[in-house]
């Protein structure tokens, strides 16, 4: 009986140890931190590319900071808020900002952001998914 307890405990310990590595979000938060600029929006298989920047209009960006803090810009406003990641690339974003009238491009972003629930992070590319596989596609700025 004692001969079975030690091997069984070892297998259980290493199984738990391996399982813990799959659920941690620390490494994904570290990679996510930084400034990202919106390049395109995919809605129902239709890709909408970033329009040329005009006078008085800002590039849309999100700056994921450490400890879950979020800053950003829409086409005409400043955003502040929070983000939280979890298992299987889930993400929750919240916050608010100033309230100037948005451009059409800014409205697409502002209306989509509260519905974001998943993300995919690749080298210098961040995709935020919302409402049935629609996407906000960002490139890394810094």
HELIX and SHEET records of a PDB file:
HELIX    1   1 UNK A    2  UNK A   23  1                                  22    
HELIX    2   2 UNK A   26  UNK A   32  1                                   7    
HELIX    3   3 UNK A   66  UNK A   68  5                                   3    
HELIX    4   4 UNK A   87  UNK A   89  5                                   3    
HELIX    5   5 UNK A  104  UNK A  113  1                                  10    
SHEET    1   A 6 UNK A  46  UNK A  49  0                                        
SHEET    2   A 6 UNK A  34  UNK A  43 -1                                        
SHEET    3   A 6 UNK A  61  UNK A  64 -1                                        
SHEET    4   A 6 UNK A  69  UNK A  73 -1                                        
SHEET    5   A 6 UNK A  78  UNK A  85 -1                                        
SHEET    6   A 6 UNK A  91  UNK A  97 -1                                        
SHEET    1   B 5 UNK A  46  UNK A  49  0                                        
SHEET    2   B 5 UNK A  34  UNK A  43 -1                                        
SHEET    3   B 5 UNK A 134  UNK A 140 -1                                        
SHEET    4   B 5 UNK A 125  UNK A 130 -1                                        
SHEET    5   B 5 UNK A 116  UNK A 122 -1                                        
END                                                                             
